[in-house]
Amino acid sequence: MKILISLLLVLGVLIAIIWLSKCWSTSRGHKTQIFSNTEKVYQAGFSSLWPIAKAYWSATRQAPIPQDAIPLAELTPEILAQSTEDAVYRLGHSTLLMRIDGEYLLIDPVFSERASPVQWAGPKRFHQSPISIADLPAIKTVIISHDHYDHLDKAAIEQLATKVQHFVTPLNVGEYLTAWGIDPIQVTELEWWQSVELNGLTITATPAQHFSGRGLLDRNQTLWASWVIQGLQHKVFFSGDSGYFNGFKQIGERYGPFDLSMIETGAYNELWSEIHMLPEQSLQAHLDVRAKAMMPVHNGTFDLALHDWFEPFERISQLAKHNDVTLLIPKFGQAVMLANPHADELWWRTIMLEPQKADEVNKLVMNNN
């Protein structure tokens, strides 16, 4: 009975995705521009779905989701108002609130309960955002890395409309925003290596190795990107979603060094490592872009892979230790000051199902080195 219910839920999600794809294709006028990666062509056909389906069917995980509440750092308008220093606040998954040059930026804002085309099925949040959209300060710029549901949240965009001065997206992603009611004059779409300057703040779209599409019929019709954000005193890099590729070295050569890299480290697997980095590759990407400190993102909020929820934190922590990399894994809502970044509390270990799992992950890291 449980299997039948699961199959019906999956079928319902597929029907919803197909319907949304058709609606979106019609609203966009059947655009035919197709984007591609610079190094590897990612093919996600039915032949690749079978080994992934087998992996999900046979996977045995002890802690796919947290058994206890994830600790959050309190974040309120009053707390934000206590400082004007450049800072980063991780709100969840790849959602980041940043204060640079006294202005607030928001990256990949996802506030919905599920990262899914529907809110009755799909990956559910482990925790709420440490701050609501209503309590956010006025936002100078929202930056979107690509159109996947765990990075582009329609409900959040609609709620943010009156709080945000400008939206910056890769090519064609802005069309979603305007279809959802954002004034086109507020939206800037960029190609890789293009920049926009907003009152002294320079935002540059840089390459990533990924793919796009919110349904079954719109594959790669919008661009995906990583981002360079440069203020008067500090400069940061956000990887978006990406497999490992030589583009990170090019970004480091052209724009590095950075004060902080925010690198995808989660929802990984060997089966899809071309588009999502393994932790070892995430660390190398950080080294390639030449950043002083690394903040792993794309983890801790949704169950999107086959590893235990805390594994990305454990693996990247050990890798950083062995490679003398300054690693920052703040609690969600905790301030990381760019002038003096630190966040050395191993908060996830307080709610791990089995603390000895840390030793198992450490052995895995050592064997892979």
Residue pairs with C-beta under 8 A, 6 or more apart in sequence:
9 121
12 118
12 121
13 116
13 117
13 118
13 121
13 122
14 216
16 117
16 118
17 117
17 214
17 215
17 216
18 215
18 216
18 217
20 117
20 214
20 215
21 214
21 215
21 216
21 217
21 218
22 215
22 217
24 176
24 179
24 214
24 215
24 218
25 217
25 218
27 179
28 172
28 175
28 179
28 221
31 172
31 221
32 221
33 171
33 172
33 221
34 219
34 220
34 221
35 171
35 212
35 220
35 221
35 222
35 223
35 224
36 220
37 209
37 210
37 211
37 245
38 207
38 209
38 245
38 247
39 209
39 245
39 246
39 247
40 209
40 243
40 245
40 274
42 209
42 210
42 211
42 243
42 274
42 275
44 211
44 219
48 271
51 271
52 271
52 272
55 269
55 271
55 306
56 306
59 306
61 306
61 307
61 308
62 308
62 353
62 354
62 357
63 308
63 309
63 310
63 352
63 353
63 354
63 357
64 303
64 308
64 309
65 126
65 303
65 309
66 126
66 309
66 310
66 351
67 351
67 353
68 351
69 127
69 351
70 126
70 127
70 300
70 332
70 348
70 351
71 331
71 347
71 350
71 351
72 127
72 128
72 130
72 331
72 332
72 333
73 130
73 330
73 331
73 332
73 333
73 334
73 335
74 130
74 333
75 89
75 91
75 130
75 131
75 333
76 131
76 135
77 135
77 137
80 99
80 137
83 99
83 335
83 337
84 99
84 102
85 99
85 337
85 338
85 339
86 98
86 99
86 100
86 101
86 231
86 233
86 234
86 337
86 338
86 339
87 98
87 99
87 335
87 336
87 337
87 338
88 96
88 97
88 98
88 99
88 236
88 260
88 262
88 295
88 335
88 336
88 338
89 96
89 97
89 98
89 130
89 131
89 333
89 334
89 335
89 336
90 96
90 295
90 297
90 330
90 332
90 333
90 334
90 336
91 97
91 109
91 129
91 130
91 131
91 332
91 333
92 110
92 125
92 127
92 129
92 130
92 300
92 301
92 332
93 108
93 110
93 115
93 150
93 297
93 298
93 299
93 300
93 301
93 302
94 107
94 108
94 110
94 145
94 150
94 151
94 240
94 241
94 264
94 297
94 298
95 106
95 107
95 108
95 109
95 110
95 111
95 129
96 106
96 107
96 108
96 238
96 262
96 297
97 104
97 105
97 106
97 131
97 136
98 104
98 105
98 106
98 107
98 229
98 236
99 105
100 201
100 229
100 231
100 234
100 236
100 338
101 200
101 201
101 231
101 232
101 233
103 140
103 141
103 199
103 201
104 136
104 137
104 138
104 139
104 140
105 139
105 140
105 141
105 142
105 143
105 201
105 229
106 136
106 139
106 141
106 142
106 143
106 160
106 164
107 142
107 143
107 145
107 227
107 238
107 262
108 143
108 144
108 145
108 151
108 152
108 240
109 133
109 142
109 153
109 156
109 157
109 160
110 149
110 150
110 151
110 152
110 153
110 156
111 129
111 132
111 133
111 153
111 155
111 156
111 159
112 119
112 153
112 155
112 156
113 119
113 124
113 125
114 121
114 122
114 123
114 124
114 125
115 122
115 123
115 149
115 150
115 153
115 302
115 304
116 122
116 123
116 149
117 149
117 214
117 215
122 149
123 150
123 302
123 303
123 304
124 302
124 303
125 301
125 302
126 300
126 301
126 302
126 303
126 309
127 300
127 301
127 332
129 332
130 332
130 333
131 333
133 156
133 159
133 160
133 163
136 160
136 163
138 163
138 165
139 160
139 163
139 164
139 165
140 164
140 165
140 166
140 198
140 199
140 201
141 164
141 165
141 166
141 167
141 168
141 198
141 201
141 203
142 157
142 160
142 164
142 166
142 167
142 168
143 167
143 168
143 169
143 203
143 227
143 229
143 238
144 151
144 152
144 167
144 168
144 169
144 170
144 173
144 177
145 151
145 170
145 208
145 224
145 225
145 226
145 227
145 238
145 240
145 241
146 152
146 170
146 173
146 208
146 210
146 212
146 222
146 223
146 224
146 225
146 240
146 241
147 173
147 176
147 212
147 213
147 214
147 222
147 224
148 212
148 213
148 214
148 241
149 214
150 302
150 304
151 240
151 241
152 173
152 176
152 214
154 176
154 180
157 176
157 177
157 180
157 182
158 180
158 181
161 181
161 182
164 186
165 186
166 186
166 187
166 188
166 198
167 174
167 177
167 182
167 186
167 187
167 188
168 187
168 188
168 190
168 196
168 203
168 205
169 177
169 187
169 188
169 189
169 190
170 189
170 190
170 191
170 205
170 222
170 223
170 224
170 225
171 189
171 190
171 191
171 222
171 223
172 189
172 221
172 222
172 223
173 189
173 212
173 222
173 223
174 184
174 187
174 188
174 189
175 222
176 214
176 222
177 187
178 184
178 187
188 196
190 196
190 203
190 204
190 205
190 225
191 205
191 223
192 205
192 206
192 207
192 223
192 225
193 204
193 205
193 206
193 207
194 204
194 205
195 202
195 203
195 204
195 205
196 202
196 203
197 203
200 231
200 232
201 229
201 230
201 231
202 228
202 229
202 230
203 227
203 228
203 229
203 230
204 227
204 228
204 229
204 230
204 255
205 223
205 225
205 226
205 227
206 225
206 226
206 227
206 228
206 237
206 247
206 251
206 255
207 225
207 226
207 245
207 247
207 250
207 251
208 224
208 225
208 226
208 239
208 240
208 241
208 242
208 247
209 242
209 243
209 244
209 245
209 247
209 274
209 275
210 224
210 240
210 241
210 242
210 243
210 275
211 219
211 220
211 224
211 275
212 218
212 219
212 220
212 221
212 222
212 223
212 224
213 219
213 220
213 221
213 222
224 240
224 241
224 242
225 240
226 237
226 238
226 239
226 240
226 242
226 247
226 251
227 237
227 238
227 240
228 235
228 236
228 237
228 251
228 255
228 258
229 235
229 236
229 237
229 238
230 255
233 338
233 339
234 259
234 260
234 338
234 339
235 255
235 257
235 258
235 259
236 258
236 259
236 260
236 261
236 262
236 291
236 338
237 251
237 255
237 256
237 258
237 260
237 261
237 262
237 263
237 289
237 291
238 261
238 262
238 297
239 248
239 261
239 262
239 263
239 264
239 285
239 297
240 264
241 264
241 275
241 276
241 298
242 264
242 275
242 276
242 277
242 285
243 273
243 274
243 275
243 276
243 277
243 281
244 273
244 277
244 278
244 281
244 282
244 284
244 285
248 284
248 285
248 288
248 289
249 288
251 288
251 289
252 288
252 289
252 290
255 289
256 289
256 290
256 291
257 290
257 291
257 292
258 289
258 290
258 291
258 292
259 291
259 292
259 293
259 338
259 341
260 291
260 292
260 293
260 294
260 295
260 328
260 336
260 338
260 341
261 285
261 286
261 289
261 291
261 293
261 294
261 295
262 295
262 297
263 277
263 282
263 285
263 286
263 294
263 295
263 296
263 297
264 276
264 277
264 282
264 296
264 297
264 298
265 277
265 279
265 282
265 296
265 297
265 298
265 299
265 312
265 316
266 296
266 297
266 298
266 299
266 300
266 304
266 305
266 312
267 276
267 298
267 299
267 302
267 304
267 305
268 276
268 277
268 278
268 279
268 305
268 307
268 312
269 276
269 305
269 306
269 307
270 278
273 281
276 298
276 305
277 285
279 296
279 312
279 315
279 316
279 319
279 365
280 319
280 368
280 369
282 296
282 316
283 294
283 316
283 319
283 320
283 323
283 325
286 294
286 325
287 323
287 325
292 326
292 341
293 326
293 327
293 328
293 341
294 316
294 320
294 325
294 326
294 327
294 328
295 327
295 328
295 329
295 330
295 336
295 343
296 312
296 313
296 316
296 327
296 329
299 309
299 312
299 313
300 309
300 312
300 313
300 332
300 348
301 332
303 309
308 353
308 357
310 348
310 349
310 352
310 357
311 361
313 329
313 346
313 348
314 348
314 357
314 358
314 361
314 362
314 365
315 361
315 364
315 365
316 327
316 329
317 327
317 329
317 346
318 361
318 362
318 365
318 366
319 325
319 365
319 369
320 326
320 327
321 327
322 365
322 369
326 341
328 336
328 341
328 342
328 343
329 343
329 346
329 347
329 348
330 336
330 343
330 345
331 343
331 345
331 347
334 343
336 342
336 343
349 355
349 358
352 358
